[in-house]
C-alpha cells in the first residue's frame, strides 16, 4: 500500500475489504483519498485502470 497511488491524481488510496483469506485481500476496493474514485479488487488483484478504460465502462 505504500507504493500504490491513484492513477488519476497520484494521491493515497484507502483499502476497503469485502472478503479476506488470512492476510490476503480477495475482494474489496481501493478508494482515492482526494478524488474519491474507487478501484475494484477481484480475486486478490486490484484493477488500477482509469474508469473509462475498464471492461465494464459504458461505451
PDBQT receptor file of N, H, CA, C and O in Angstrom, charges set to zero:
ATOM      1  N   UNK A   1       0.817  -1.201   0.000  1.00  0.00    +0.000 N 
ATOM      2  CA  UNK A   1       0.000   0.000   0.000  1.00  0.00    +0.000 C 
ATOM      3  C   UNK A   1       0.858   1.261   0.000  1.00  0.00    +0.000 C 
ATOM      4  O   UNK A   1       0.379   2.329  -0.383  1.00  0.00    +0.000 OA
ATOM      5  N   UNK A   2       2.108   1.155   0.420  1.00  0.00    +0.000 N 
ATOM      6  H   UNK A   2       2.497   0.288   0.731  1.00  0.00    +0.000 HD
ATOM      7  CA  UNK A   2       2.960   2.339   0.484  1.00  0.00    +0.000 C 
ATOM      8  C   UNK A   2       3.343   2.872  -0.892  1.00  0.00    +0.000 C 
ATOM      9  O   UNK A   2       3.628   4.062  -1.032  1.00  0.00    +0.000 OA
ATOM     10  N   UNK A   3       3.354   2.012  -1.912  1.00  0.00    +0.000 N 
ATOM     11  H   UNK A   3       3.123   1.046  -1.799  1.00  0.00    +0.000 HD
ATOM     12  CA  UNK A   3       3.804   2.459  -3.231  1.00  0.00    +0.000 C 
ATOM     13  C   UNK A   3       2.656   2.629  -4.229  1.00  0.00    +0.000 C 
ATOM     14  O   UNK A   3       2.868   3.133  -5.332  1.00  0.00    +0.000 OA
ATOM     15  N   UNK A   4       1.452   2.217  -3.856  1.00  0.00    +0.000 N 
ATOM     16  H   UNK A   4       1.280   1.807  -2.960  1.00  0.00    +0.000 HD
ATOM     17  CA  UNK A   4       0.304   2.328  -4.761  1.00  0.00    +0.000 C 
ATOM     18  C   UNK A   4      -0.368   3.680  -4.543  1.00  0.00    +0.000 C 
ATOM     19  O   UNK A   4      -0.585   4.101  -3.407  1.00  0.00    +0.000 OA
ATOM     20  N   UNK A   5      -0.698   4.361  -5.657  1.00  0.00    +0.000 N 
ATOM     21  H   UNK A   5      -0.522   4.018  -6.580  1.00  0.00    +0.000 HD
ATOM     22  CA  UNK A   5      -1.401   5.638  -5.561  1.00  0.00    +0.000 C 
ATOM     23  C   UNK A   5      -2.466   5.702  -6.656  1.00  0.00    +0.000 C 
ATOM     24  O   UNK A   5      -2.481   4.880  -7.572  1.00  0.00    +0.000 OA
ATOM     25  N   UNK A   6      -3.341   6.673  -6.549  1.00  0.00    +0.000 N 
ATOM     26  H   UNK A   6      -3.329   7.341  -5.805  1.00  0.00    +0.000 HD
ATOM     27  CA  UNK A   6      -4.401   6.879  -7.534  1.00  0.00    +0.000 C 
ATOM     28  C   UNK A   6      -3.763   7.216  -8.885  1.00  0.00    +0.000 C 
ATOM     29  O   UNK A   6      -2.954   8.140  -8.965  1.00  0.00    +0.000 OA
ATOM     30  N   UNK A   7      -4.110   6.488  -9.937  1.00  0.00    +0.000 N 
ATOM     31  H   UNK A   7      -4.767   5.737  -9.872  1.00  0.00    +0.000 HD
ATOM     32  CA  UNK A   7      -3.534   6.773 -11.250  1.00  0.00    +0.000 C 
ATOM     33  C   UNK A   7      -4.017   8.096 -11.846  1.00  0.00    +0.000 C 
ATOM     34  O   UNK A   7      -3.396   8.612 -12.775  1.00  0.00    +0.000 OA
ATOM     35  N   UNK A   8      -5.104   8.647 -11.331  1.00  0.00    +0.000 N 
ATOM     36  H   UNK A   8      -5.609   8.228 -10.576  1.00  0.00    +0.000 HD
ATOM     37  CA  UNK A   8      -5.625   9.902 -11.867  1.00  0.00    +0.000 C 
ATOM     38  C   UNK A   8      -4.953  11.122 -11.266  1.00  0.00    +0.000 C 
ATOM     39  O   UNK A   8      -4.576  12.043 -11.991  1.00  0.00    +0.000 OA
ATOM     40  N   UNK A   9      -4.797  11.141  -9.928  1.00  0.00    +0.000 N 
ATOM     41  H   UNK A   9      -5.103  10.394  -9.338  1.00  0.00    +0.000 HD
ATOM     42  CA  UNK A   9      -4.244  12.340  -9.294  1.00  0.00    +0.000 C 
ATOM     43  C   UNK A   9      -3.062  12.074  -8.362  1.00  0.00    +0.000 C 
ATOM     44  O   UNK A   9      -2.569  12.993  -7.708  1.00  0.00    +0.000 OA
ATOM     45  N   UNK A  10      -2.608  10.827  -8.300  1.00  0.00    +0.000 N 
ATOM     46  H   UNK A  10      -3.009  10.080  -8.831  1.00  0.00    +0.000 HD
ATOM     47  CA  UNK A  10      -1.407  10.430  -7.537  1.00  0.00    +0.000 C 
ATOM     48  C   UNK A  10      -1.537  10.584  -6.024  1.00  0.00    +0.000 C 
ATOM     49  O   UNK A  10      -0.521  10.642  -5.331  1.00  0.00    +0.000 OA
ATOM     50  N   UNK A  11      -2.767  10.652  -5.489  1.00  0.00    +0.000 N 
ATOM     51  H   UNK A  11      -3.592  10.604  -6.052  1.00  0.00    +0.000 HD
ATOM     52  CA  UNK A  11      -2.973  10.723  -4.047  1.00  0.00    +0.000 C 
ATOM     53  C   UNK A  11      -3.074   9.311  -3.456  1.00  0.00    +0.000 C 
ATOM     54  O   UNK A  11      -3.137   8.325  -4.190  1.00  0.00    +0.000 OA
ATOM     55  N   UNK A  12      -3.089   9.228  -2.130  1.00  0.00    +0.000 N 
ATOM     56  H   UNK A  12      -3.038  10.029  -1.533  1.00  0.00    +0.000 HD
ATOM     57  CA  UNK A  12      -3.143   7.944  -1.432  1.00  0.00    +0.000 C 
ATOM     58  C   UNK A  12      -4.466   7.238  -1.663  1.00  0.00    +0.000 C 
ATOM     59  O   UNK A  12      -5.476   7.863  -1.984  1.00  0.00    +0.000 OA
ATOM     60  N   UNK A  13      -4.438   5.909  -1.491  1.00  0.00    +0.000 N 
ATOM     61  H   UNK A  13      -3.617   5.401  -1.230  1.00  0.00    +0.000 HD
ATOM     62  CA  UNK A  13      -5.631   5.084  -1.612  1.00  0.00    +0.000 C 
ATOM     63  C   UNK A  13      -5.938   4.440  -0.266  1.00  0.00    +0.000 C 
ATOM     64  O   UNK A  13      -5.030   3.991   0.434  1.00  0.00    +0.000 OA
ATOM     65  N   UNK A  14      -7.226   4.395   0.097  1.00  0.00    +0.000 N 
ATOM     66  H   UNK A  14      -7.963   4.759  -0.471  1.00  0.00    +0.000 HD
ATOM     67  CA  UNK A  14      -7.682   3.692   1.291  1.00  0.00    +0.000 C 
ATOM     68  C   UNK A  14      -8.207   2.333   0.880  1.00  0.00    +0.000 C 
ATOM     69  O   UNK A  14      -8.890   2.204  -0.136  1.00  0.00    +0.000 OA
ATOM     70  N   UNK A  15      -7.889   1.318   1.672  1.00  0.00    +0.000 N 
ATOM     71  H   UNK A  15      -7.334   1.423   2.497  1.00  0.00    +0.000 HD
ATOM     72  CA  UNK A  15      -8.321  -0.051   1.403  1.00  0.00    +0.000 C 
ATOM     73  C   UNK A  15      -9.655  -0.316   2.079  1.00  0.00    +0.000 C 
ATOM     74  O   UNK A  15      -9.802  -0.087   3.279  1.00  0.00    +0.000 OA
ATOM     75  N   UNK A  16     -10.628  -0.800   1.315  1.00  0.00    +0.000 N 
ATOM     76  H   UNK A  16     -10.508  -0.986   0.340  1.00  0.00    +0.000 HD
ATOM     77  CA  UNK A  16     -11.919  -1.248   1.844  1.00  0.00    +0.000 C 
ATOM     78  C   UNK A  16     -12.036  -2.729   1.524  1.00  0.00    +0.000 C 
ATOM     79  O   UNK A  16     -12.090  -3.110   0.355  1.00  0.00    +0.000 OA
ATOM     80  N   UNK A  17     -12.076  -3.570   2.553  1.00  0.00    +0.000 N 
ATOM     81  H   UNK A  17     -12.032  -3.261   3.504  1.00  0.00    +0.000 HD
ATOM     82  CA  UNK A  17     -12.054  -5.026   2.396  1.00  0.00    +0.000 C 
ATOM     83  C   UNK A  17     -13.468  -5.585   2.455  1.00  0.00    +0.000 C 
ATOM     84  O   UNK A  17     -14.216  -5.303   3.391  1.00  0.00    +0.000 OA
ATOM     85  N   UNK A  18     -13.837  -6.391   1.438  1.00  0.00    +0.000 N 
ATOM     86  H   UNK A  18     -13.230  -6.620   0.677  1.00  0.00    +0.000 HD
ATOM     87  CA  UNK A  18     -15.112  -7.107   1.430  1.00  0.00    +0.000 C 
ATOM     88  C   UNK A  18     -14.906  -8.572   1.793  1.00  0.00    +0.000 C 
ATOM     89  O   UNK A  18     -15.733  -9.166   2.485  1.00  0.00    +0.000 OA
ATOM     90  N   UNK A  19     -13.798  -9.159   1.325  1.00  0.00    +0.000 N 
ATOM     91  H   UNK A  19     -13.126  -8.676   0.763  1.00  0.00    +0.000 HD
ATOM     92  CA  UNK A  19     -13.507 -10.573   1.577  1.00  0.00    +0.000 C 
ATOM     93  C   UNK A  19     -12.010 -10.744   1.782  1.00  0.00    +0.000 C 
ATOM     94  O   UNK A  19     -11.198 -10.198   1.035  1.00  0.00    +0.000 OA
ATOM     95  N   UNK A  20     -11.660 -11.516   2.814  1.00  0.00    +0.000 N 
ATOM     96  H   UNK A  20     -12.319 -11.960   3.420  1.00  0.00    +0.000 HD
ATOM     97  CA  UNK A  20     -10.250 -11.708   3.175  1.00  0.00    +0.000 C 
ATOM     98  C   UNK A  20     -10.002 -13.193   3.438  1.00  0.00    +0.000 C 
ATOM     99  O   UNK A  20     -10.874 -13.894   3.952  1.00  0.00    +0.000 OA
ATOM    100  N   UNK A  21      -8.810 -13.663   3.084  1.00  0.00    +0.000 N 
ATOM    101  H   UNK A  21      -8.101 -13.094   2.667  1.00  0.00    +0.000 HD
ATOM    102  CA  UNK A  21      -8.354 -15.022   3.384  1.00  0.00    +0.000 C 
ATOM    103  C   UNK A  21      -7.044 -14.876   4.146  1.00  0.00    +0.000 C 
ATOM    104  O   UNK A  21      -5.995 -14.648   3.544  1.00  0.00    +0.000 OA
ATOM    105  N   UNK A  22      -7.101 -15.006   5.468  1.00  0.00    +0.000 N 
ATOM    106  H   UNK A  22      -7.953 -15.191   5.957  1.00  0.00    +0.000 HD
ATOM    107  CA  UNK A  22      -5.970 -14.724   6.348  1.00  0.00    +0.000 C 
ATOM    108  C   UNK A  22      -5.513 -13.280   6.111  1.00  0.00    +0.000 C 
ATOM    109  O   UNK A  22      -6.264 -12.347   6.397  1.00  0.00    +0.000 OA
ATOM    110  N   UNK A  23      -4.312 -13.086   5.601  1.00  0.00    +0.000 N 
ATOM    111  H   UNK A  23      -3.702 -13.844   5.369  1.00  0.00    +0.000 HD
ATOM    112  CA  UNK A  23      -3.787 -11.738   5.372  1.00  0.00    +0.000 C 
ATOM    113  C   UNK A  23      -4.020 -11.240   3.947  1.00  0.00    +0.000 C 
ATOM    114  O   UNK A  23      -3.740 -10.077   3.656  1.00  0.00    +0.000 OA
ATOM    115  N   UNK A  24      -4.521 -12.080   3.064  1.00  0.00    +0.000 N 
ATOM    116  H   UNK A  24      -4.749 -13.024   3.300  1.00  0.00    +0.000 HD
ATOM    117  CA  UNK A  24      -4.723 -11.701   1.662  1.00  0.00    +0.000 C 
ATOM    118  C   UNK A  24      -6.126 -11.140   1.441  1.00  0.00    +0.000 C 
ATOM    119  O   UNK A  24      -7.114 -11.740   1.863  1.00  0.00    +0.000 OA
ATOM    120  N   UNK A  25      -6.206  -9.992   0.781  1.00  0.00    +0.000 N 
ATOM    121  H   UNK A  25      -5.403  -9.504   0.438  1.00  0.00    +0.000 HD
ATOM    122  CA  UNK A  25      -7.488  -9.389   0.431  1.00  0.00    +0.000 C 
ATOM    123  C   UNK A  25      -7.940  -9.994  -0.889  1.00  0.00    +0.000 C 
ATOM    124  O   UNK A  25      -7.260  -9.860  -1.906  1.00  0.00    +0.000 OA
ATOM    125  N   UNK A  26      -9.102 -10.668  -0.870  1.00  0.00    +0.000 N 
ATOM    126  H   UNK A  26      -9.655 -10.777  -0.043  1.00  0.00    +0.000 HD
ATOM    127  CA  UNK A  26      -9.623 -11.307  -2.078  1.00  0.00    +0.000 C 
ATOM    128  C   UNK A  26     -10.583 -10.403  -2.842  1.00  0.00    +0.000 C 
ATOM    129  O   UNK A  26     -10.631 -10.440  -4.072  1.00  0.00    +0.000 OA
ATOM    130  N   UNK A  27     -11.346  -9.592  -2.114  1.00  0.00    +0.000 N 
ATOM    131  H   UNK A  27     -11.307  -9.562  -1.115  1.00  0.00    +0.000 HD
ATOM    132  CA  UNK A  27     -12.314  -8.707  -2.763  1.00  0.00    +0.000 C 
ATOM    133  C   UNK A  27     -12.451  -7.430  -1.940  1.00  0.00    +0.000 C 
ATOM    134  O   UNK A  27     -12.327  -7.441  -0.716  1.00  0.00    +0.000 OA
ATOM    135  N   UNK A  28     -12.706  -6.347  -2.635  1.00  0.00    +0.000 N 
ATOM    136  H   UNK A  28     -12.807  -6.339  -3.630  1.00  0.00    +0.000 HD
ATOM    137  CA  UNK A  28     -12.868  -5.052  -1.985  1.00  0.00    +0.000 C 
ATOM    138  C   UNK A  28     -12.587  -3.948  -2.970  1.00  0.00    +0.000 C 
ATOM    139  O   UNK A  28     -12.854  -4.082  -4.165  1.00  0.00    +0.000 OA
ATOM    140  N   UNK A  29     -12.046  -2.853  -2.467  1.00  0.00    +0.000 N 
ATOM    141  H   UNK A  29     -11.830  -2.744  -1.497  1.00  0.00    +0.000 HD
ATOM    142  CA  UNK A  29     -11.725  -1.744  -3.357  1.00  0.00    +0.000 C 
ATOM    143  C   UNK A  29     -10.664  -0.857  -2.731  1.00  0.00    +0.000 C 
ATOM    144  O   UNK A  29     -10.439  -0.869  -1.520  1.00  0.00    +0.000 OA
ATOM    145  N   UNK A  30     -10.027  -0.095  -3.594  1.00  0.00    +0.000 N 
ATOM    146  H   UNK A  30     -10.210  -0.086  -4.577  1.00  0.00    +0.000 HD
ATOM    147  CA  UNK A  30      -9.090   0.948  -3.187  1.00  0.00    +0.000 C 
ATOM    148  C   UNK A  30      -9.746   2.262  -3.568  1.00  0.00    +0.000 C 
ATOM    149  O   UNK A  30     -10.135   2.452  -4.720  1.00  0.00    +0.000 OA
ATOM    150  N   UNK A  31      -9.872   3.176  -2.604  1.00  0.00    +0.000 N 
ATOM    151  H   UNK A  31      -9.556   3.021  -1.668  1.00  0.00    +0.000 HD
ATOM    152  CA  UNK A  31     -10.579   4.428  -2.832  1.00  0.00    +0.000 C 
ATOM    153  C   UNK A  31      -9.616   5.590  -2.632  1.00  0.00    +0.000 C 
ATOM    154  O   UNK A  31      -8.930   5.671  -1.613  1.00  0.00    +0.000 OA
ATOM    155  N   UNK A  32      -9.568   6.490  -3.615  1.00  0.00    +0.000 N 
ATOM    156  H   UNK A  32     -10.125   6.423  -4.444  1.00  0.00    +0.000 HD
ATOM    157  CA  UNK A  32      -8.682   7.658  -3.543  1.00  0.00    +0.000 C 
ATOM    158  C   UNK A  32      -9.141   8.598  -2.440  1.00  0.00    +0.000 C 
ATOM    159  O   UNK A  32     -10.325   8.913  -2.326  1.00  0.00    +0.000 OA
ATOM    160  N   UNK A  33      -8.181   9.042  -1.626  1.00  0.00    +0.000 N 
ATOM    161  H   UNK A  33      -7.219   8.785  -1.719  1.00  0.00    +0.000 HD
ATOM    162  CA  UNK A  33      -8.485   9.951  -0.525  1.00  0.00    +0.000 C 
ATOM    163  C   UNK A  33      -8.795  11.367  -1.013  1.00  0.00    +0.000 C 
ATOM    164  O   UNK A  33      -9.366  12.159  -0.264  1.00  0.00    +0.000 OA
ATOM    165  N   UNK A  34      -8.431  11.697  -2.245  1.00  0.00    +0.000 N 
ATOM    166  H   UNK A  34      -7.966  11.053  -2.854  1.00  0.00    +0.000 HD
ATOM    167  CA  UNK A  34      -8.643  13.042  -2.780  1.00  0.00    +0.000 C 
ATOM    168  C   UNK A  34      -9.856  13.123  -3.707  1.00  0.00    +0.000 C 
ATOM    169  O   UNK A  34     -10.785  13.887  -3.445  1.00  0.00    +0.000 OA
ATOM    170  N   UNK A  35      -9.854  12.340  -4.788  1.00  0.00    +0.000 N 
ATOM    171  H   UNK A  35      -9.099  11.719  -5.000  1.00  0.00    +0.000 HD
ATOM    172  CA  UNK A  35     -10.931  12.450  -5.784  1.00  0.00    +0.000 C 
ATOM    173  C   UNK A  35     -12.091  11.500  -5.517  1.00  0.00    +0.000 C 
ATOM    174  O   UNK A  35     -13.170  11.683  -6.081  1.00  0.00    +0.000 OA
ATOM    175  N   UNK A  36     -11.896  10.482  -4.667  1.00  0.00    +0.000 N 
ATOM    176  H   UNK A  36     -11.020  10.333  -4.209  1.00  0.00    +0.000 HD
ATOM    177  CA  UNK A  36     -12.973   9.561  -4.331  1.00  0.00    +0.000 C 
ATOM    178  C   UNK A  36     -13.189   8.436  -5.324  1.00  0.00    +0.000 C 
ATOM    179  O   UNK A  36     -14.094   7.622  -5.138  1.00  0.00    +0.000 OA
ATOM    180  N   UNK A  37     -12.380   8.369  -6.376  1.00  0.00    +0.000 N 
ATOM    181  H   UNK A  37     -11.645   9.030  -6.527  1.00  0.00    +0.000 HD
ATOM    182  CA  UNK A  37     -12.521   7.292  -7.359  1.00  0.00    +0.000 C 
ATOM    183  C   UNK A  37     -12.234   5.950  -6.689  1.00  0.00    +0.000 C 
ATOM    184  O   UNK A  37     -11.334   5.842  -5.857  1.00  0.00    +0.000 OA
ATOM    185  N   UNK A  38     -13.003   4.934  -7.057  1.00  0.00    +0.000 N 
ATOM    186  H   UNK A  38     -13.735   5.021  -7.734  1.00  0.00    +0.000 HD
ATOM    187  CA  UNK A  38     -12.872   3.606  -6.474  1.00  0.00    +0.000 C 
ATOM    188  C   UNK A  38     -12.317   2.629  -7.512  1.00  0.00    +0.000 C 
ATOM    189  O   UNK A  38     -12.745   2.621  -8.666  1.00  0.00    +0.000 OA
ATOM    190  N   UNK A  39     -11.365   1.813  -7.085  1.00  0.00    +0.000 N 
ATOM    191  H   UNK A  39     -11.018   1.819  -6.147  1.00  0.00    +0.000 HD
ATOM    192  CA  UNK A  39     -10.734   0.813  -7.940  1.00  0.00    +0.000 C 
ATOM    193  C   UNK A  39     -11.004  -0.565  -7.347  1.00  0.00    +0.000 C 
ATOM    194  O   UNK A  39     -10.602  -0.832  -6.215  1.00  0.00    +0.000 OA
ATOM    195  N   UNK A  40     -11.677  -1.446  -8.089  1.00  0.00    +0.000 N 
ATOM    196  H   UNK A  40     -12.004  -1.228  -9.009  1.00  0.00    +0.000 HD
ATOM    197  CA  UNK A  40     -12.079  -2.732  -7.531  1.00  0.00    +0.000 C 
ATOM    198  C   UNK A  40     -10.906  -3.701  -7.345  1.00  0.00    +0.000 C 
ATOM    199  O   UNK A  40      -9.917  -3.658  -8.075  1.00  0.00    +0.000 OA
ATOM    200  N   UNK A  41     -11.052  -4.577  -6.341  1.00  0.00    +0.000 N 
ATOM    201  H   UNK A  41     -11.856  -4.611  -5.748  1.00  0.00    +0.000 HD
ATOM    202  CA  UNK A  41     -10.130  -5.687  -6.132  1.00  0.00    +0.000 C 
ATOM    203  C   UNK A  41     -10.951  -6.954  -6.321  1.00  0.00    +0.000 C 
ATOM    204  O   UNK A  41     -11.920  -7.184  -5.596  1.00  0.00    +0.000 OA
ATOM    205  N   UNK A  42     -10.566  -7.780  -7.295  1.00  0.00    +0.000 N 
ATOM    206  H   UNK A  42      -9.779  -7.594  -7.883  1.00  0.00    +0.000 HD
ATOM    207  CA  UNK A  42     -11.269  -9.027  -7.581  1.00  0.00    +0.000 C 
ATOM    208  C   UNK A  42     -10.258 -10.154  -7.634  1.00  0.00    +0.000 C 
ATOM    209  O   UNK A  42      -9.233 -10.044  -8.307  1.00  0.00    +0.000 OA
ATOM    210  N   UNK A  43     -10.543 -11.242  -6.925  1.00  0.00    +0.000 N 
ATOM    211  H   UNK A  43     -11.376 -11.332  -6.379  1.00  0.00    +0.000 HD
ATOM    212  CA  UNK A  43      -9.639 -12.399  -6.865  1.00  0.00    +0.000 C 
ATOM    213  C   UNK A  43      -8.244 -11.994  -6.399  1.00  0.00    +0.000 C 
ATOM    214  O   UNK A  43      -7.247 -12.571  -6.832  1.00  0.00    +0.000 OA
ATOM    215  N   UNK A  44      -8.177 -11.001  -5.516  1.00  0.00    +0.000 N 
ATOM    216  H   UNK A  44      -8.987 -10.532  -5.164  1.00  0.00    +0.000 HD
ATOM    217  CA  UNK A  44      -6.905 -10.566  -4.957  1.00  0.00    +0.000 C 
ATOM    218  C   UNK A  44      -6.099  -9.628  -5.836  1.00  0.00    +0.000 C 
ATOM    219  O   UNK A  44      -4.972  -9.274  -5.490  1.00  0.00    +0.000 OA
ATOM    220  N   UNK A  45      -6.665  -9.214  -6.980  1.00  0.00    +0.000 N 
ATOM    221  H   UNK A  45      -7.580  -9.502  -7.261  1.00  0.00    +0.000 HD
ATOM    222  CA  UNK A  45      -5.932  -8.364  -7.929  1.00  0.00    +0.000 C 
ATOM    223  C   UNK A  45      -6.630  -7.010  -8.063  1.00  0.00    +0.000 C 
ATOM    224  O   UNK A  45      -7.789  -6.948  -8.473  1.00  0.00    +0.000 OA
ATOM    225  N   UNK A  46      -5.921  -5.912  -7.716  1.00  0.00    +0.000 N 
ATOM    226  H   UNK A  46      -4.979  -5.962  -7.383  1.00  0.00    +0.000 HD
ATOM    227  CA  UNK A  46      -6.528  -4.592  -7.885  1.00  0.00    +0.000 C 
ATOM    228  C   UNK A  46      -6.514  -4.156  -9.353  1.00  0.00    +0.000 C 
ATOM    229  O   UNK A  46      -5.525  -4.351 -10.059  1.00  0.00    +0.000 OA
ATOM    230  N   UNK A  47      -7.620  -3.569  -9.797  1.00  0.00    +0.000 N 
ATOM    231  H   UNK A  47      -8.423  -3.411  -9.223  1.00  0.00    +0.000 HD
ATOM    232  CA  UNK A  47      -7.722  -3.039 -11.155  1.00  0.00    +0.000 C 
ATOM    233  C   UNK A  47      -7.525  -1.528 -11.064  1.00  0.00    +0.000 C 
ATOM    234  O   UNK A  47      -8.450  -0.796 -10.712  1.00  0.00    +0.000 OA
ATOM    235  N   UNK A  48      -6.316  -1.066 -11.384  1.00  0.00    +0.000 N 
ATOM    236  H   UNK A  48      -5.564  -1.661 -11.670  1.00  0.00    +0.000 HD
ATOM    237  CA  UNK A  48      -5.986   0.351 -11.261  1.00  0.00    +0.000 C 
ATOM    238  C   UNK A  48      -6.102   1.111 -12.580  1.00  0.00    +0.000 C 
ATOM    239  O   UNK A  48      -5.541   2.198 -12.725  1.00  0.00    +0.000 OA
ATOM    240  N   UNK A  49      -6.823   0.544 -13.532  1.00  0.00    +0.000 N 
ATOM    241  H   UNK A  49      -7.279  -0.339 -13.414  1.00  0.00    +0.000 HD
ATOM    242  CA  UNK A  49      -7.077   1.272 -14.774  1.00  0.00    +0.000 C 
ATOM    243  C   UNK A  49      -8.029   2.428 -14.496  1.00  0.00    +0.000 C 
ATOM    244  O   UNK A  49      -8.933   2.290 -13.672  1.00  0.00    +0.000 OA
ATOM    245  N   UNK A  50      -7.848   3.557 -15.161  1.00  0.00    +0.000 N 
ATOM    246  H   UNK A  50      -7.113   3.668 -15.831  1.00  0.00    +0.000 HD
ATOM    247  CA  UNK A  50      -8.814   4.648 -15.022  1.00  0.00    +0.000 C 
ATOM    248  C   UNK A  50     -10.210   4.152 -15.394  1.00  0.00    +0.000 C 
ATOM    249  O   UNK A  50     -10.338   3.251 -16.224  1.00  0.00    +0.000 OA
ATOM    250  N   UNK A  51     -11.247   4.715 -14.803  1.00  0.00    +0.000 N 
ATOM    251  H   UNK A  51     -11.143   5.447 -14.130  1.00  0.00    +0.000 HD
ATOM    252  CA  UNK A  51     -12.620   4.222 -15.005  1.00  0.00    +0.000 C 
ATOM    253  C   UNK A  51     -13.027   4.062 -16.462  1.00  0.00    +0.000 C 
ATOM    254  O   UNK A  51     -13.710   3.094 -16.795  1.00  0.00    +0.000 OA
ATOM    255  N   UNK A  52     -12.636   4.973 -17.335  1.00  0.00    +0.000 N 
ATOM    256  H   UNK A  52     -12.082   5.760 -17.064  1.00  0.00    +0.000 HD
ATOM    257  CA  UNK A  52     -13.050   4.894 -18.731  1.00  0.00    +0.000 C 
ATOM    258  C   UNK A  52     -12.298   3.824 -19.526  1.00  0.00    +0.000 C 
ATOM    259  O   UNK A  52     -12.624   3.590 -20.690  1.00  0.00    +0.000 OA
ATOM    260  N   UNK A  53     -11.314   3.181 -18.932  1.00  0.00    +0.000 N 
ATOM    261  H   UNK A  53     -11.050   3.371 -17.986  1.00  0.00    +0.000 HD
ATOM    262  CA  UNK A  53     -10.541   2.142 -19.628  1.00  0.00    +0.000 C 
ATOM    263  C   UNK A  53     -10.868   0.731 -19.121  1.00  0.00    +0.000 C 
ATOM    264  O   UNK A  53     -10.305  -0.242 -19.623  1.00  0.00    +0.000 OA
ATOM    265  N   UNK A  54     -11.758   0.603 -18.144  1.00  0.00    +0.000 N 
ATOM    266  H   UNK A  54     -12.215   1.393 -17.736  1.00  0.00    +0.000 HD
ATOM    267  CA  UNK A  54     -12.135  -0.711 -17.613  1.00  0.00    +0.000 C 
ATOM    268  C   UNK A  54     -13.111  -1.395 -18.538  1.00  0.00    +0.000 C 
ATOM    269  O   UNK A  54     -13.841  -0.744 -19.286  1.00  0.00    +0.000 OA
ATOM    270  N   UNK A  55     -13.118  -2.739 -18.482  1.00  0.00    +0.000 N 
ATOM    271  H   UNK A  55     -12.525  -3.268 -17.874  1.00  0.00    +0.000 HD
ATOM    272  CA  UNK A  55     -14.018  -3.521 -19.341  1.00  0.00    +0.000 C 
ATOM    273  C   UNK A  55     -15.477  -3.194 -19.101  1.00  0.00    +0.000 C 
ATOM    274  O   UNK A  55     -16.271  -3.192 -20.042  1.00  0.00    +0.000 OA
ATOM    275  N   UNK A  56     -15.852  -2.912 -17.841  1.00  0.00    +0.000 N 
ATOM    276  H   UNK A  56     -15.207  -2.913 -17.077  1.00  0.00    +0.000 HD
ATOM    277  CA  UNK A  56     -17.249  -2.657 -17.524  1.00  0.00    +0.000 C 
ATOM    278  C   UNK A  56     -17.670  -1.206 -17.762  1.00  0.00    +0.000 C 
ATOM    279  O   UNK A  56     -18.792  -0.822 -17.429  1.00  0.00    +0.000 OA
ATOM    280  N   UNK A  57     -16.777  -0.403 -18.333  1.00  0.00    +0.000 N 
ATOM    281  H   UNK A  57     -15.866  -0.715 -18.603  1.00  0.00    +0.000 HD
ATOM    282  CA  UNK A  57     -17.099   1.010 -18.610  1.00  0.00    +0.000 C 
ATOM    283  C   UNK A  57     -18.086   1.091 -19.774  1.00  0.00    +0.000 C 
ATOM    284  O   UNK A  57     -17.957   0.346 -20.745  1.00  0.00    +0.000 OA
ATOM    285  N   UNK A  58     -19.073   1.992 -19.686  1.00  0.00    +0.000 N 
ATOM    286  H   UNK A  58     -19.178   2.598 -18.897  1.00  0.00    +0.000 HD
ATOM    287  CA  UNK A  58     -20.011   2.164 -20.794  1.00  0.00    +0.000 C 
ATOM    288  C   UNK A  58     -19.310   2.703 -22.033  1.00  0.00    +0.000 C 
ATOM    289  O   UNK A  58     -18.399   3.525 -21.944  1.00  0.00    +0.000 OA
ATOM    290  N   UNK A  59     -19.748   2.229 -23.176  1.00  0.00    +0.000 N 
ATOM    291  H   UNK A  59     -20.489   1.561 -23.249  1.00  0.00    +0.000 HD
ATOM    292  CA  UNK A  59     -19.123   2.632 -24.445  1.00  0.00    +0.000 C 
ATOM    293  C   UNK A  59     -19.581   3.993 -24.910  1.00  0.00    +0.000 C 
ATOM    294  O   UNK A  59     -19.143   4.466 -25.959  1.00  0.00    +0.000 OA
TER     295      UNK A  59
